[in-house]
Every structure is written in C-alpha cells, then in structure tokens.
Amino acid sequence: MDFDFLRAVKRPFLEFNKLGIGVVLLIIPLVNIITSFLVKGYRLESARTALNKKFEMPKWENFGSLFIKGFLSWVIWIIYMIPAIVLILIAVGPTLYNIIIQYGLNQGLSLNNQLSDQLIQNTLLQNLAMIPLFIIGLLMALLAAYLIPIATMRYMEKYRFSNAFSLGIVFKKAFTVKYFIALIAVLVYSIVISLASGGLNYGFAVLNIQFVTLIIGLIISGLATFMVMITSYTIFGEVYNKLK
C-alpha cells in the first residue's frame, strides 16, 4: 500500500488534548451545526500535514480560518452533488406531489386516514418513466461521492476554491488504483468504527439511565466521527502526492 494504515488509525490518539477538543466541538447539540465546520477545517489541515509527511496532530489555532476552510469544503460537497440531487428530485417529485395531493383530498373527504396500497401503486405506475432518471441520479451521486475527496484535496493543496473544480485533474487522479485502494480502506475503516460505536451505544442504552446514556452516546458518536475524519484524510493526504 502507498500509505501507512496503522499510523493513520493511531493518529487521532497521539495527543489526547487535541482529540478532546475535536470531540467536544462535535457533540454539543445545535452548537455543533457551526462548530462541525471547525472540525472539517482541522481535517483538511490533517490532510495537508500528512501530504507534507508530517504526522503529528496539527495545532488547534486560527479558528476563523479553520471555519472558512471547513465551510468551503462542505460547499464543494454540495456543488458536486447538485446534478444528482436535481435528477433525483425531478424523478421522485411528481410521485411525492401526487401522493401528498391525493392524501390531502382523502383526508378532506374523510375517506381514509391512511394512504391505501392501491393509491401508492397507481401513483408509481403513472411515473414509471421516471425510474431510469432516478437510477441515473443515484449513479451520479455515487460518482460525486467518489470524486469529492480528490476535489477536496485539490482545494486543500493551495486553498484555492476553484481548484476543486479542475475536473480533468480530479478525474485523472480519482481513477487510479492507488486512490481506489485508499478509498476502500477508508470505507472499511468507517464501517467498522460505525458498527463498533453503534454496538457501544446499544450496550449503554440497555442500562436505561436516560441522561447518562445520552451523554455517553454523544461522546461515543463524536469520538467515532473525529476518528474517521482524521484517519481518512490522513490516508488521502499521504496518497495524494503519489497520484499521477
């Protein structure tokens, strides 16, 4: 492999104070809608240092800059997903509209409080032509998800937003064996961490102590998210320079 997987896995735990800051920024309800952008920016700095072969955890500093970088990385994600979102909405929009309208009529006429299976079937049959468009939308969403890490790394190189949309370079680097292997490693790691955190949350939920279970659940989820973010972008950073 063109990256050190174990080093990437261990990296979030090199300095517990920096790990703790990341977890806290992710777990405070409502506030984390804003602070999560700080963590996204920190994730990019982790990738940047890995790209430069420096594997200590970056300092938590320049929070304004981290926020902007994290926010722009989210905007990149949105822009890449727009074509897929538009196609999927076009495909399912008429079906949802018809269901809502007919359900409203049924409610108003007091015919039925629930959508009948027949109503759903009839509505779906009327929109069979949209199924290919829906499938294309899903495929485009998968393609966008595949490209986004490379696009984000392109942005991270010089923190130029436009670089994320140099599609020729993005496609060239994305469709390589090295990147594919790195992405598979990230996916497997993410699934394992997700299953482990879900299992831990379920185990504590059995205790049935609501406040304690809530707090522990938030901490576990925040820790899992931070681990995946740092480890994955450490791998991407280490591999990125080797992509031709």
Buried (B, 14 or more C-beta within 10 A) or exposed (E): EBBBBEBBBEBBEEBEEBBEBBBBBBBBEEEBEEBBBBBBBBBBBBBBBBBEEEBEBBEBEEEEEBBBBBBBBBEBBEBBBEBBBEBBEEBBEBBEEBBEEBBEEBEEEEEEEEBEEEBBEEBBEEBEEBEEBBEBBBEBBEBBBBBBBBBBBBBBBEEEEEBBBBEEBBEEBBEBEBBEBBBEBBEEBBEEBBEEBEEBBEEBBEEEEEEEBEEBBBBBBBBBBBBBBBBBBBBBBBBBBEBE
